[in-house]
Amino acid sequence: MWILGIDTSCDDTGVGLVKDGEVVVNLVASQVALHQAFGGVVPELASREHLKVIRPLAEKALAEAGIGPKDLSLVAATRGPGLIGALLVGYTFAKGLAWALRKPFYAIHHLEAHIAAAWPPGLNPPFLALVASGGHTHLFAVEALGRYRLLGATRDDAAGEAFDKVARLLGLGFPGGPEIERLAQEAREKVPFPVPLKDQKGYEFSFSGLKTKAVQLVEAGHPAPALARGFQEAAVEHLAQVVIRAAQDTGHRVLLVAGGVAANRALQARFQEAGLTVYFPPRGLSQDNGAMVALAAWRRYEAGFPSSPLSLGATAYWPLEEA
């Protein structure tokens, strides 16, 4: 069973192919160079770039798999949330392809796709899922496929967004997460940052205070490697403390960590020390991609979820609890 998955929720164009639940092809056309000069994603430029590459990338994915469009069993795409102009490119392309081939179409939630990327075969709910990326920092109790209970989210910046902003302060490249991690490894010492919301009893996240502290420390002339290390350790510890508290309160001992921040090795090491059974996405599936969309569609199809009507539109705002 071949499933084509497409993601254009932000700046990367992702096309993936999954066969019987296994990722066969995962292609991502990055727009990092396009947006680097602006220090962040410019929505209109992102949409135009998606339009340029979506069809050639889909054709390349099929060629790498050695199949044709008629071999597809179904087509899936990210419906939301995301940048609406960017979403519409991949979502409309996928619906048009499904209609032309007379194949089922599945509209997939972006966060469910991230969770699907970290969800190993044979693991059954319930468990916790942390999605931490440039646009999202959400902690869910996954009660079943399609049943997600939001435990907590960020009050302000997303985790990945905070990494990007601090990297820009330090004169580093975009995206900032890999650059902060690289620079932190060079530090022989660290500039301490306060861990946000350390005494809270709930499960909220906040990263704006870390950004403000970084501004103050940069202005004070602290060395960039020590600053990067201090920021990364505080951000990682904040994520870990909230999730560990939720695990203790709910009794869940299994955790999925998804999204671009899941690729951070300091974060991975911290969670592996936490006494939980932790799963991360395989290499290449942390960042936005089409293969995770195909994996989510495969899970829904296997579980008997109906396909989506082609009349269903894309949406910039879509709580996962309503997916």
Secondary structure, DSSP 8 states (H G I E B T S, - for coil): -EEEEEE-SSS-EEEEEEETTEEEEEEEE--HHHHGGGTS--HHHHHHHHHHHHHHHHHHHHHHHT--GGG-SEEEEEEESS-HHHHHHHHHHHHHHHHHHT--EEEEEHHHHHHHHH--TT--S-EEEEEESSS-EEEEEEEETTEEEEEEEBSSS-HHHHHHHHHHHTT--SSHHHHHHHHHHT-SS------TTTT-SS--B--HHHHHHHHHHHHTT--HHHHHHHHHHHHHHHHHHHHHHHHHHH---EEEEESGGGG-HHHHHHHHTTTSEEE---TT-SSS-HHHHHHHHHHHHHTT-----TT----S---GGG-
